[in-house]
Amino acid sequence: MAKEVEKILKKGEKIKQELEKGSSLQELKVRELLSRELPNYQSIGIGLHHGILYFGTVINDEAGKFYDAVITSDKKVYVDWKEHNEIKSEFGLNYRFPFYYDILDYTWSRLGKYGINAWLYKKISKISLKRVFEKVLKLQKWKVWHPDERTHKHHALKIISTYFLPIFEMKGRELIYGDSGFGKTRQTKIYQLLAFNPSMSMDWSDAGVFRSIESTKTTVLVDNFDSAGDDKKARILHIFNTGCYTRQKAVRSEGKTFRPRGFNIFSTMVLNTILPINEVSENRSTITRCLRAENPEYAKLEENNPVWQETRDMMYICALQNFQLVQKVYEKLKASDNLFSREFERVSDTLTIAKIISENLYKEMVAYYNEETERRKIRDLREDWLYVALEYVIDSLGKEKEIELPVKEIAEKKAIAIFDENAKDFAKSVHNFKIYLGKAFKSNPLFTSRIKDGYTVYKFTKDSLFKFTKMKNFDDLAEKVKPDLTDFGDKQ
């Protein structure tokens, strides 16, 4: 008490001296306010604070009152008791939004073998990253099929990395392609059952969602993206493309005054779809293409099996025990062979975890990501919807300088080159192909359209096709419509 009084007296003496020098009270007030940094808001859901990793949760009493709480890596718990907020006053965490636990599908249990109570009040042996990796990989392979074993390993590593979210500067997106019944939803649900604070929804669109992501740092899961309307798709992709970097914010105008507010929506995000999405989003993503599996073992996920909760709980404790190691390895990790810039950023989280588990796993995953990068550059053009469509347009153009073609004709003529015409969902695939082509052509000003006999007809010129194919790196097609001297009126 005496020390506090002494501080106040010293401050009063200093103010008196400044006033005698001619400073005004207002000037002194401004000077005092400028000595404080602007508040840096953090998430209550997960974060690093003064070298401590913490996870957010809620506790409730018999009267049904809920209280936000954080559990820390030094085995402490801080609670917002409403009348006294220990999270802010004692732990010193500056956050804006409460813990919106009800948007989450699953979270850390309280009473399980590896639950919150066990972490705080019992002695728990060290849980290594190798141990949780083997457990997650086993579950991944139990309920999902991929032809490449490394695809399973990638998803296992990605799931584990979600529990170390605040350590990374970028969280590459997960983009899962596949026709109906090919298992893309099943792979997404594995994330729902195992990833940190998962939430599967199609309503990732309004400002309330931005608050939810900043609050909980939820792993955002979007199932059947194709079924969303155009406006909702645009909003989902805004989160998809913005929230992958830790220092990028989503800005929304709110209230009657439309005051702009920035939201920290950095989080992990998984999206599955039938139709390809834009290149910008693909470049931020690791792409998985699901294939049909007939094994009846994959039919049911057995979501109530306690193995899912136990594995989630293990990953919470593993993160609290190993976050400093992950942080150290991540800071020293350098771009690997043939993986540079965004390619490396996109997978640096999974490579960090792999590096800790074993050098062999790390090298295996580097090779896998290198191959994926090469597949993007030298992809099988026979399976590229846009390539196949443009090939038909250019063949139809022949030696002419321009041609008009209905999207319907292009899709129906080339569908058999992409899809199995004997499949029961062939008609649906053709329909999706039409929609994809319509959007691809409509979004580019090189092509103009009109309605003819009830169908949308696009005008393709030799020049527009050359520019478009060059832009898409379809060099063999571009060569077919390459301008010559006659196109510029220079024929002698």
C-alpha positions as CSV (number, residue, x, y, z in Angstrom):
1,M,0.0,0.0,0.0
2,A,2.8,2.4,0.9
3,K,4.5,1.7,-2.5
4,E,1.3,2.6,-4.3
5,V,0.9,5.8,-2.4
6,E,4.5,6.7,-3.2
7,K,3.9,6.1,-6.9
8,I,0.9,8.4,-6.8
9,L,2.8,11.2,-5.0
10,K,5.7,10.9,-7.5
11,K,3.3,11.2,-10.4
12,G,1.6,14.2,-8.8
13,E,5.0,15.9,-8.3
14,K,5.9,15.2,-11.9
15,I,2.6,16.7,-13.2
16,K,3.2,19.8,-11.0
17,Q,6.7,20.3,-12.6
18,E,5.3,20.0,-16.1
19,L,2.6,22.5,-15.4
20,E,5.2,24.9,-14.1
21,K,7.1,24.5,-17.4
22,G,4.0,25.7,-19.2
23,S,2.4,22.4,-20.3
24,S,-1.4,22.2,-20.2
25,L,-3.4,19.5,-18.5
26,Q,-4.7,18.5,-21.9
27,E,-1.2,18.2,-23.3
28,L,-0.2,16.0,-20.4
29,K,-3.2,13.8,-20.9
30,V,-2.4,13.3,-24.6
31,R,1.2,12.5,-23.7
32,E,0.0,9.9,-21.2
33,L,-2.4,8.3,-23.7
34,L,0.3,8.2,-26.4
35,S,2.5,6.2,-24.0
36,R,0.1,3.3,-24.4
37,E,0.1,0.9,-27.4
38,L,-3.2,0.3,-29.3
39,P,-4.9,-2.8,-28.0
40,N,-4.0,-6.0,-29.9
41,Y,-6.9,-8.3,-29.6
42,Q,-6.4,-12.1,-29.4
43,S,-8.7,-15.1,-29.6
44,I,-10.0,-16.7,-26.5
45,G,-10.2,-20.0,-28.4
46,I,-6.5,-20.7,-28.8
47,G,-3.3,-18.6,-28.7
48,L,0.2,-18.0,-27.5
49,H,0.4,-15.5,-24.7
50,H,3.7,-14.6,-22.9
51,G,5.2,-17.9,-24.1
52,I,2.2,-20.0,-22.9
53,L,-0.2,-21.9,-25.1
54,Y,-3.8,-21.8,-24.0
55,F,-7.2,-23.3,-25.2
56,G,-10.6,-21.7,-24.5
57,T,-13.6,-23.6,-23.1
58,V,-16.7,-23.0,-21.0
59,I,-17.7,-24.3,-17.6
60,N,-21.2,-24.3,-16.1
61,D,-22.7,-24.5,-12.6
62,E,-25.8,-26.2,-11.3
63,A,-27.9,-23.1,-12.0
64,G,-27.1,-23.4,-15.7
65,K,-24.8,-20.4,-15.8
66,F,-21.9,-20.6,-18.2
67,Y,-18.5,-19.1,-17.7
68,D,-15.7,-18.6,-20.2
69,A,-12.4,-20.2,-19.2
70,V,-8.9,-20.7,-20.6
71,I,-6.7,-23.8,-19.9
72,T,-2.9,-23.1,-20.1
73,S,0.2,-25.1,-20.9
74,D,1.5,-24.4,-17.4
75,K,-1.6,-26.3,-16.0
76,K,-3.6,-23.3,-14.8
77,V,-7.2,-22.3,-15.4
78,Y,-8.5,-18.7,-15.6
79,V,-12.3,-18.0,-15.5
80,D,-14.5,-15.0,-16.4
81,W,-16.7,-15.0,-13.3
82,K,-18.7,-12.1,-14.8
83,E,-18.1,-9.9,-11.7
84,H,-14.4,-10.6,-12.0
85,N,-12.6,-11.7,-15.2
86,E,-9.5,-13.6,-14.3
87,I,-8.7,-14.2,-18.0
88,K,-8.1,-10.5,-18.5
89,S,-7.0,-9.3,-15.1
90,E,-4.7,-12.2,-14.1
91,F,-3.8,-14.0,-17.3
92,G,-3.7,-10.6,-19.1
93,L,-5.4,-11.8,-22.3
94,N,-7.0,-9.0,-24.3
95,Y,-9.9,-10.4,-26.3
96,R,-13.1,-9.0,-27.8
97,F,-15.6,-11.8,-28.1
98,P,-16.7,-14.5,-25.6
99,F,-16.1,-18.2,-26.4
100,Y,-19.0,-19.2,-28.8
101,Y,-18.8,-22.8,-27.9
102,D,-22.3,-23.6,-29.3
103,I,-21.1,-23.2,-32.9
104,L,-18.6,-26.1,-32.4
105,D,-19.3,-29.7,-33.3
106,Y,-16.8,-31.1,-30.8
107,T,-14.3,-29.7,-28.3
108,W,-12.0,-30.9,-25.4
109,S,-13.8,-33.2,-23.0
110,R,-13.8,-32.5,-19.3
111,L,-13.8,-36.0,-17.7
112,G,-12.1,-38.2,-20.3
113,K,-8.9,-40.1,-19.8
114,Y,-7.1,-37.1,-21.5
115,G,-9.8,-34.5,-20.6
116,I,-9.4,-31.1,-19.0
117,N,-9.6,-32.4,-15.5
118,A,-6.9,-34.9,-16.2
119,W,-4.6,-32.3,-17.6
120,L,-5.1,-29.9,-14.7
121,Y,-5.2,-32.2,-11.7
122,K,-3.5,-35.5,-12.7
123,K,-0.1,-36.6,-13.7
124,I,-0.1,-37.4,-17.5
125,S,2.9,-38.9,-19.2
126,K,4.3,-37.2,-22.3
127,I,2.3,-37.7,-25.5
128,S,4.5,-37.5,-28.5
129,L,3.6,-36.2,-31.9
130,K,4.6,-39.6,-33.4
131,R,2.1,-41.3,-31.1
132,V,-0.8,-39.1,-32.1
133,F,0.2,-39.2,-35.8
134,E,0.0,-43.0,-35.8
135,K,-3.4,-42.9,-34.0
136,V,-4.8,-40.3,-36.4
137,L,-3.4,-42.1,-39.5
138,K,-5.0,-45.3,-38.4
139,L,-8.4,-43.7,-38.1
140,Q,-8.0,-41.8,-41.4
141,K,-7.2,-45.1,-43.2
142,W,-10.0,-46.9,-41.4
143,K,-12.8,-44.8,-42.8
144,V,-11.4,-43.2,-46.0
145,W,-9.8,-44.6,-49.1
146,H,-7.1,-42.9,-51.2
147,P,-4.9,-44.7,-53.8
148,D,-1.8,-43.0,-52.5
149,E,-0.7,-43.8,-48.9
150,R,0.8,-40.3,-48.6
151,T,-2.5,-38.7,-49.1
152,H,-3.6,-40.3,-45.8
153,K,-0.4,-39.1,-44.2
154,H,-1.0,-35.6,-45.4
155,H,-4.5,-35.4,-43.9
156,A,-3.3,-36.9,-40.6
157,L,-0.5,-34.3,-40.4
158,K,-2.9,-31.5,-41.3
159,I,-5.4,-32.5,-38.6
160,I,-2.6,-32.5,-35.9
161,S,-1.4,-29.1,-37.1
162,T,-4.8,-27.5,-36.4
163,Y,-4.0,-27.8,-32.6
164,F,-0.9,-25.7,-33.2
165,L,-2.7,-23.0,-35.2
166,P,-1.1,-19.8,-33.5
167,I,2.4,-21.0,-34.3
168,F,2.0,-20.8,-38.1
169,E,1.9,-17.7,-40.3
170,M,-0.1,-19.5,-43.0
171,K,-2.6,-22.3,-43.0
172,G,-2.9,-23.7,-46.5
173,R,-6.5,-24.6,-47.4
174,E,-7.8,-28.1,-48.0
175,L,-9.7,-28.5,-51.3
176,I,-11.4,-31.8,-51.8
177,Y,-12.7,-32.7,-55.3
178,G,-14.9,-35.6,-56.2
179,D,-18.1,-36.6,-57.9
180,S,-21.2,-37.7,-55.9
181,G,-20.5,-40.8,-53.9
182,F,-16.8,-40.6,-54.2
183,G,-16.1,-39.9,-50.5
184,K,-15.4,-36.2,-50.4
185,T,-17.9,-35.6,-47.6
186,R,-16.5,-38.6,-45.7
187,Q,-13.0,-37.1,-45.8
188,T,-14.4,-33.8,-44.6
189,K,-16.1,-35.5,-41.8
190,I,-12.8,-37.0,-40.6
191,Y,-11.7,-33.4,-40.1
192,Q,-15.0,-32.8,-38.2
193,L,-14.3,-35.8,-35.9
194,L,-10.6,-35.1,-35.2
195,A,-9.6,-31.5,-36.0
196,F,-9.4,-28.6,-33.5
197,N,-12.7,-26.9,-32.7
198,P,-14.5,-28.2,-35.9
199,S,-17.6,-26.7,-37.3
200,M,-19.3,-28.0,-40.4
201,S,-21.8,-25.6,-41.9
202,M,-23.0,-23.9,-45.1
203,D,-23.8,-20.6,-43.4
204,W,-20.3,-19.1,-43.4
205,S,-21.5,-15.8,-44.6
206,D,-22.4,-12.9,-42.2
207,A,-20.6,-10.8,-39.6
208,G,-21.7,-13.1,-36.9
209,V,-19.6,-15.8,-38.5
210,F,-16.5,-13.6,-38.5
211,R,-17.0,-13.1,-34.7
212,S,-17.3,-16.8,-34.3
213,I,-14.1,-17.5,-36.1
214,E,-12.1,-14.9,-34.2
215,S,-13.6,-16.2,-30.9
216,T,-13.1,-19.9,-31.3
217,K,-10.6,-20.2,-34.2
218,T,-12.8,-23.0,-35.4
219,T,-11.7,-25.4,-38.2
220,V,-14.2,-24.2,-40.9
221,L,-15.6,-27.1,-42.8
222,V,-17.8,-26.6,-45.9
223,D,-19.6,-29.6,-47.4
224,N,-21.1,-29.6,-50.9
225,F,-19.9,-26.1,-51.8
226,D,-21.7,-26.6,-55.2
227,S,-25.1,-26.5,-53.6
228,A,-24.6,-22.9,-52.2
229,G,-26.0,-19.9,-54.1
230,D,-23.7,-17.6,-56.0
231,D,-23.8,-14.9,-53.3
232,K,-23.1,-17.4,-50.5
233,K,-20.3,-18.9,-52.6
234,A,-18.6,-15.6,-52.9
235,R,-18.7,-15.0,-49.2
236,I,-17.4,-18.4,-48.4
237,L,-14.5,-18.0,-50.8
238,H,-13.8,-14.6,-49.2
239,I,-13.1,-16.4,-45.9
240,F,-11.3,-19.2,-47.8
241,N,-8.9,-16.8,-49.4
242,T,-8.5,-14.2,-46.6
243,G,-8.3,-16.4,-43.5
244,C,-5.3,-18.4,-44.6
245,Y,-2.8,-15.7,-43.4
246,T,-2.4,-14.8,-39.8
247,R,-2.1,-11.0,-40.3
248,Q,-4.9,-10.6,-42.9
249,K,-8.2,-9.4,-41.7
250,A,-11.7,-9.5,-43.1
251,V,-13.4,-6.1,-43.0
252,R,-17.1,-5.6,-42.6
253,S,-19.3,-2.5,-42.2
254,E,-21.6,-2.7,-39.2
255,G,-24.4,-0.9,-37.4
256,K,-26.4,2.2,-38.5
257,T,-23.2,4.2,-39.2
258,F,-21.7,1.3,-41.2
259,R,-18.5,1.6,-39.2
260,P,-15.9,-0.7,-40.7
261,R,-14.5,-3.3,-38.4
262,G,-11.7,-5.8,-39.0
263,F,-11.9,-9.4,-37.9
264,N,-9.1,-11.8,-37.5
265,I,-10.4,-14.9,-39.3
266,F,-7.1,-16.8,-39.4
267,S,-8.1,-20.5,-39.1
268,T,-7.9,-23.9,-40.8
269,M,-10.5,-24.4,-43.6
270,V,-11.6,-27.5,-45.6
271,L,-14.0,-27.2,-48.6
272,N,-15.3,-30.0,-50.7
273,T,-16.9,-29.6,-54.1
274,I,-17.7,-31.3,-57.4
275,L,-17.0,-28.4,-59.7
276,P,-13.5,-26.9,-59.9
277,I,-13.2,-23.5,-58.3
278,N,-11.0,-20.5,-59.2
279,E,-7.2,-20.6,-59.6
280,V,-6.6,-18.1,-56.8
281,S,-8.3,-20.4,-54.3
282,E,-6.6,-23.5,-55.7
283,N,-3.2,-21.8,-55.3
284,R,-3.9,-21.5,-51.6
285,S,-4.8,-25.1,-51.3
286,T,-3.6,-28.7,-51.2
287,I,-5.9,-30.6,-53.5
288,T,-7.2,-34.0,-52.9
289,R,-9.2,-35.8,-55.6
290,C,-11.4,-38.5,-54.2
291,L,-12.1,-41.7,-56.1
292,R,-15.0,-44.1,-55.7
293,A,-14.4,-46.9,-53.1
294,E,-16.8,-49.9,-52.9
295,N,-15.5,-51.2,-49.5
296,P,-18.6,-51.4,-47.2
297,E,-16.3,-50.6,-44.2
298,Y,-16.3,-46.9,-45.4
299,A,-20.1,-46.7,-45.3
300,K,-20.5,-45.7,-41.6
301,L,-18.2,-43.4,-39.7
302,E,-19.4,-44.6,-36.3
303,E,-19.3,-41.1,-35.0
304,N,-20.3,-42.1,-31.5
305,N,-17.3,-44.4,-31.1
306,P,-15.4,-43.1,-28.1
307,V,-12.1,-43.4,-30.0
308,W,-12.8,-40.1,-31.8
309,Q,-13.1,-38.1,-28.5
310,E,-10.2,-39.8,-26.9
311,T,-8.0,-39.0,-29.9
312,R,-9.1,-35.4,-29.9
313,D,-8.3,-35.1,-26.2
314,M,-4.9,-36.6,-26.8
315,M,-4.1,-33.9,-29.4
316,Y,-5.1,-31.1,-27.0
317,I,-2.6,-32.4,-24.4
318,C,0.0,-33.2,-27.0
319,A,-0.2,-29.6,-28.2
320,L,0.2,-28.2,-24.6
321,Q,3.2,-30.5,-24.0
322,N,5.0,-30.0,-27.4
323,F,4.1,-26.5,-28.7
324,Q,7.6,-25.1,-27.9
325,L,9.2,-27.9,-29.9
326,V,6.9,-27.3,-32.9
327,Q,7.6,-23.5,-32.7
328,K,11.3,-24.1,-32.7
329,V,11.3,-26.5,-35.6
330,Y,8.9,-24.2,-37.6
331,E,11.1,-21.2,-37.1
332,K,14.1,-23.1,-38.5
333,L,12.3,-24.8,-41.3
334,K,13.5,-23.7,-44.7
335,A,12.1,-24.0,-48.2
336,S,12.6,-27.5,-49.4
337,D,13.8,-28.7,-52.8
338,N,11.5,-27.4,-55.6
339,L,9.1,-26.0,-53.0
340,F,9.3,-22.2,-52.9
341,S,7.2,-19.2,-52.0
342,R,3.5,-20.0,-51.6
343,E,4.0,-23.7,-52.4
344,F,6.2,-24.0,-49.4
345,E,4.0,-21.7,-47.2
346,R,1.0,-23.8,-48.1
347,V,2.4,-27.0,-46.5
348,S,4.9,-25.6,-44.0
349,D,2.5,-26.6,-41.1
350,T,2.4,-30.2,-42.1
351,L,6.1,-30.4,-43.0
352,T,6.9,-29.0,-39.5
353,I,5.0,-31.8,-37.8
354,A,6.5,-34.4,-40.2
355,K,10.0,-33.1,-39.5
356,I,9.5,-33.7,-35.8
357,I,8.1,-37.2,-36.2
358,S,10.9,-38.5,-38.4
359,E,13.3,-37.3,-41.1
360,N,12.1,-40.1,-43.4
361,L,8.5,-38.9,-43.1
362,Y,9.6,-35.4,-43.8
363,K,11.4,-36.4,-47.0
364,E,8.4,-38.6,-48.1
365,M,6.0,-35.6,-47.7
366,V,8.4,-33.2,-49.5
367,A,8.4,-35.6,-52.4
368,Y,4.6,-35.9,-52.3
369,Y,4.1,-32.1,-52.3
370,N,6.7,-31.8,-55.2
371,E,4.7,-34.3,-57.2
372,E,1.5,-32.4,-56.5
373,T,3.1,-29.1,-57.6
374,E,4.3,-30.8,-60.8
375,R,0.8,-32.2,-61.4
376,R,-0.5,-28.7,-61.3
377,K,2.0,-27.6,-63.9
378,I,1.8,-30.7,-66.1
379,R,-1.7,-31.9,-65.4
380,D,-3.5,-34.6,-67.3
381,L,-5.3,-32.2,-69.7
382,R,-7.6,-35.0,-70.8
383,E,-9.3,-34.6,-67.4
384,D,-9.3,-30.8,-67.4
385,W,-12.8,-29.7,-68.1
386,L,-11.9,-26.3,-69.6
387,Y,-9.1,-27.7,-71.7
388,V,-11.4,-30.4,-73.2
389,A,-14.1,-27.7,-73.9
390,L,-11.6,-25.3,-75.6
391,E,-10.2,-28.1,-77.7
392,Y,-13.7,-28.7,-79.1
393,V,-14.2,-25.0,-79.7
394,I,-10.9,-24.7,-81.6
395,D,-11.5,-27.8,-83.6
396,S,-14.9,-26.4,-84.6
397,L,-13.4,-23.0,-85.5
398,G,-11.1,-24.6,-88.0
399,K,-9.7,-22.0,-90.4
400,E,-12.5,-19.5,-89.6
401,K,-11.7,-16.4,-87.6
402,E,-14.8,-16.6,-85.4
403,I,-17.6,-19.0,-84.4
404,E,-20.7,-19.1,-82.3
405,L,-21.4,-22.2,-80.2
406,P,-24.0,-23.0,-77.5
407,V,-22.5,-24.1,-74.1
408,K,-25.0,-27.0,-74.3
409,E,-23.5,-28.4,-77.5
410,I,-19.9,-28.1,-76.1
411,A,-20.8,-29.9,-72.9
412,E,-22.8,-32.7,-74.5
413,K,-20.2,-33.3,-77.2
414,K,-17.2,-33.5,-74.9
415,A,-18.8,-35.0,-71.7
416,I,-18.0,-38.6,-72.8
417,A,-14.3,-37.6,-72.9
418,I,-14.4,-36.8,-69.2
419,F,-17.2,-38.8,-67.6
420,D,-18.3,-42.4,-67.6
421,E,-21.4,-42.4,-69.8
422,N,-22.6,-45.7,-68.3
423,A,-22.6,-44.2,-64.8
424,K,-26.1,-43.6,-63.3
425,D,-25.2,-40.0,-62.5
426,F,-23.9,-39.2,-66.0
427,A,-26.7,-36.8,-66.8
428,K,-26.0,-34.9,-63.6
429,S,-22.3,-34.7,-64.5
430,V,-23.1,-33.3,-67.9
431,H,-25.4,-30.7,-66.2
432,N,-22.6,-29.7,-63.8
433,F,-20.2,-29.5,-66.8
434,K,-22.6,-27.0,-68.5
435,I,-22.8,-24.9,-65.4
436,Y,-19.0,-24.9,-65.0
437,L,-18.4,-23.9,-68.7
438,G,-21.1,-21.1,-68.5
439,K,-19.4,-19.6,-65.5
440,A,-15.9,-19.9,-67.0
441,F,-16.9,-18.2,-70.2
442,K,-19.2,-15.6,-68.7
443,S,-16.5,-14.4,-66.2
444,N,-14.1,-13.6,-69.0
445,P,-14.6,-10.4,-71.1
446,L,-12.8,-12.0,-74.0
447,F,-16.1,-13.9,-74.8
448,T,-19.5,-12.3,-75.6
449,S,-22.8,-14.1,-75.4
450,R,-26.4,-13.9,-76.6
451,I,-29.5,-16.0,-76.3
452,K,-30.5,-18.0,-79.3
453,D,-33.4,-20.5,-79.4
454,G,-33.5,-20.5,-75.6
455,Y,-29.8,-21.4,-75.2
456,T,-26.8,-19.3,-74.3
457,V,-24.5,-19.0,-77.3
458,Y,-20.9,-17.7,-77.0
459,K,-18.9,-16.0,-79.7
460,F,-15.3,-17.2,-79.9
461,T,-12.7,-15.5,-82.1
462,K,-9.3,-16.7,-83.0
463,D,-7.7,-13.8,-81.1
464,S,-9.8,-14.3,-78.0
465,L,-9.1,-18.0,-77.9
466,F,-5.4,-17.4,-78.3
467,K,-5.3,-15.0,-75.4
468,F,-7.4,-17.2,-73.2
469,T,-5.4,-20.4,-73.9
470,K,-2.1,-18.6,-73.3
471,M,-3.5,-17.2,-70.0
472,K,-4.5,-20.8,-68.9
473,N,-1.1,-22.2,-70.0
474,F,-2.7,-24.5,-72.6
475,D,0.2,-23.9,-74.9
476,D,-0.6,-26.7,-77.4
477,L,-4.1,-25.2,-78.0
478,A,-2.7,-21.7,-78.2
479,E,-0.4,-22.9,-81.0
480,K,-3.4,-23.9,-83.0
481,V,-4.9,-20.4,-82.9
482,K,-1.7,-18.4,-82.9
483,P,-2.0,-15.2,-84.9
484,D,-0.2,-15.0,-88.2
485,L,0.5,-12.2,-90.5
486,T,-2.8,-12.5,-92.3
487,D,-4.6,-11.8,-89.1
488,F,-3.1,-8.3,-89.0
489,G,-3.8,-7.5,-92.7
490,D,-0.1,-7.9,-93.7
491,K,-0.6,-10.5,-96.4
492,Q,1.3,-9.5,-99.5
